Structure formats: structure tokens, C-alpha cells
Amino acid sequence: MPWPPDNPPLVYSHLAGREVSTWSEEWKHECEIAYLLELPPPARNAMLDGVTGSADRDARGIKGVRGEAAVAALRAEIQRLSEIRKRG
């Protein structure tokens, strides 16, 4: 069997507005945004911004790894997915 498969499964992506491969970066992005959206706001903020004053490498958050611009983009996508889900 080839890796990745020649005909990977497709799933509807709300963010892309169409079906995408479950092997695609679009689906990976949607899963990340959906995960962050489902976190309680304090946990989401800690995941995005990191834990203030912590010297622990794992507590640096997404901002400490990807930067402020990436976190701003993630927050916008989280809001967008939330609005899409509210509309049904």
C-alpha cells in the first residue's frame, strides 16, 4: 500500500468550505482549530499564550514556538469556526 494512500478518505472541512483529504494540511489545520475551540477559555489561553512567569519549556505555549502573529491568526480562525458552527 502506498504511503500516503492514492485515494485518502475525504471529509468536509468547514474552514475550507469543501471536502478535503484527511491527509491534507487543510484537515490538519481544521483539527487544530477545532481542538482549541473546544478547550475551556482559560486552558485555550494558556495553550496559545503560554504560562506567564514559567521557565518550563512546555509552558511556553504556541506563542513561544510560533510567535505572536501565528497566535493572532489562530484566534481569528477559532472565532471563524465558532461562528460557522453557530450558523449550523
ChimeraX attribute file (.defattr): number of C-alpha atoms within 10 A of each C-alpha:
attribute: neighborCount
match mode: 1-to-1
recipient: residues
	/A:1	5
	/A:2	6
	/A:3	6
	/A:4	8
	/A:5	9
	/A:6	8
	/A:7	9
	/A:8	13
	/A:9	11
	/A:10	14
	/A:11	12
	/A:12	13
	/A:13	17
	/A:14	15
	/A:15	16
	/A:16	12
	/A:17	8
	/A:18	10
	/A:19	14
	/A:20	18
	/A:21	16
	/A:22	16
	/A:23	14
	/A:24	11
	/A:25	11
	/A:26	16
	/A:27	21
	/A:28	13
	/A:29	16
	/A:30	18
	/A:31	14
	/A:32	13
	/A:33	21
	/A:34	15
	/A:35	12
	/A:36	20
	/A:37	18
	/A:38	12
	/A:39	12
	/A:40	9
	/A:41	11
	/A:42	9
	/A:43	13
	/A:44	17
	/A:45	17
	/A:46	16
	/A:47	19
	/A:48	25
	/A:49	19
	/A:50	21
	/A:51	16
	/A:52	10
	/A:53	8
	/A:54	10
	/A:55	9
	/A:56	9
	/A:57	10
	/A:58	13
	/A:59	17
	/A:60	19
	/A:61	20
	/A:62	19
	/A:63	17
	/A:64	16
	/A:65	15
	/A:66	11
	/A:67	13
	/A:68	14
	/A:69	10
	/A:70	14
	/A:71	20
	/A:72	13
	/A:73	11
	/A:74	19
	/A:75	18
	/A:76	13
	/A:77	19
	/A:78	21
	/A:79	14
	/A:80	15
	/A:81	18
	/A:82	15
	/A:83	11
	/A:84	12
	/A:85	10
	/A:86	8
	/A:87	7
	/A:88	5
